[in-house]
Amino acid sequence: MNRLSPEESSVRTITISQRHEGQRIDNFLIRELKGVPRSRVYRIIRKGEVRVNRKRWTHYVGSFRRR
């Protein structure tokens, strides 16, 4: 199992600009987390490790858009 460096495993807080508002969360994270495999992005979404407005993002099945 791969161990993440402190930079990779640390919590990041990102404020979304109006330009990116309404964008699918998976596509946004893939763009923001350059170098992180898509499979890892989808895994952190599924596991509830992504938070939006301080709440876990749990809408994995069906839609990635924040309502």
C-alpha positions in Angstrom: 0.0 0.0 0.0 1.3 3.4 -0.9 2.0 5.9 1.9 1.1 9.5 1.1 3.5 12.4 1.9 2.2 15.0 4.3 1.5 17.4 1.3 -0.6 14.8 -0.4 -2.6 13.8 2.7 -3.3 17.2 4.1 -6.7 18.8 4.1 -7.2 21.5 1.6 -9.9 24.1 1.7 -10.9 25.6 -1.7 -13.3 28.4 -2.3 -15.1 28.0 -5.6 -15.3 31.0 -7.9 -18.5 31.9 -9.8 -16.8 30.7 -12.9 -16.7 27.2 -11.6 -20.0 27.2 -9.8 -22.3 24.4 -11.0 -19.4 22.3 -12.4 -19.4 18.6 -11.7 -17.4 17.9 -8.5 -15.4 15.1 -10.1 -14.3 17.2 -13.0 -13.4 20.1 -10.7 -11.3 17.8 -8.4 -9.6 16.2 -11.4 -8.5 19.6 -12.6 -7.5 20.9 -9.1 -5.6 17.8 -8.0 -3.2 17.5 -10.9 -1.3 14.3 -10.9 -3.8 12.4 -8.8 -5.3 9.5 -10.8 -9.0 9.6 -11.7 -9.6 6.4 -9.8 -8.3 8.0 -6.6 -10.5 11.1 -7.1 -13.6 8.9 -7.5 -12.5 6.8 -4.5 -12.3 9.8 -2.2 -15.7 11.0 -3.4 -17.2 7.6 -2.8 -15.6 7.3 0.7 -17.1 10.7 1.8 -13.7 12.4 2.1 -14.9 15.3 0.0 -16.8 18.0 1.8 -19.0 20.8 0.3 -20.2 23.6 2.6 -18.6 21.6 5.5 -20.8 18.6 4.7 -19.7 15.3 3.3 -20.4 15.0 -0.4 -22.6 11.9 -0.5 -24.3 12.3 -3.9 -22.0 9.9 -5.7 -24.7 7.8 -7.3 -26.6 9.6 -10.0 -25.1 13.1 -10.1 -21.9 14.8 -9.3 -23.5 18.3 -9.4 -24.0 20.2 -6.2 -27.7 21.2 -5.9 
